[in-house]
Amino acid sequence: MINNFSVNRRNFGHWDIYDNNGRIFRIRGGPGKYRAMDEREKPYPVTEHKTLSSCMQFICEELMHELIIAEGQEPHVIENWNVT
């Protein structure tokens, strides 16, 4: 999880998502075929989405994921070979 990020729209079908260190995602495309490119790693993983809102939902889930266990709750642990 990152502390904060911002979303900037350059023009139609052209969005950039930044954190304090620079651009971390870019969105390109139009209705029916938006592509989210994750610039945090190379080569840039690309996911395709039908709508801009589902594209942003994917990015927000990536950036806002919190792994929290409530006090007194037992963690559920699986073997690391089971995670792809």
N, C-alpha and C positions, 0 to 999 in steps of 0.2 A: 504494500500500500504506500502511496506517496502522500505527502501532506497537502498539496494543492496542485491544481492544474487549471488551464484556461482553454477555451475553445474560440478560435478565430475563423471567420468566414471571409475568404478573399473574394469569391464570386460564386455564381451558380455551380454546384457540383464540386466545389473546391474548399475543403475545410482542413484546418490544422489544429492539433491539440498539443499544447506546450506545458512543460513543468518549468522549474526554475533553471534547469540546465539547457533548455532548448526544445525543439520539436521532438515529440515521442510517438505520435501517431499522425497519419494523414488520411483523409477521406477523399476519394475521387469517384466520379461517376454521376449517375442520374437515376431517375425513377426506374425501378425494376432491377438495377444492377449497380449497387454501390460497393466499393472496395475499401476496406480498412487495412492500411499498411502499418505494421508495428515496427517503428524505427529504433526500438530499444535493443534489437539484436540483428545481426546480419547472417545470412541473407534475410531481408525483410519478410516475415511471415505475412501472407495476405489472406484475408477472409472476405467472402462475398455475401452481400445482404440485399434483400429486395427493397427495403426502405431505409431512409436516413435514420429514422428513430431506432430501428433494430441495430443498425451499425453503431450508433452512439450508446445503446444499451450494452453491446458487447464491450466497447471500450471502457465504459464506466465500471462494468463488472471486473475487468482486468485491473483497473487502477484503484478501485475502492474495496477490494477484497480484504476482509479482516478475519483472521483466525483467532477466535475468542472462545475460551472455556470458562464457564461460570464457576465461581467458588463452590467447592464441594462436589462438582460434577466430574465424573471419571472420563478421561479422554478415550476416544475410540481409535485404536491404532491398527493399521493393516501393514502387511509386509511390503517393503519398497519395490519388490519385483512385480507387484500387482498394479503399479501405477505406470501409465505410459506417458 
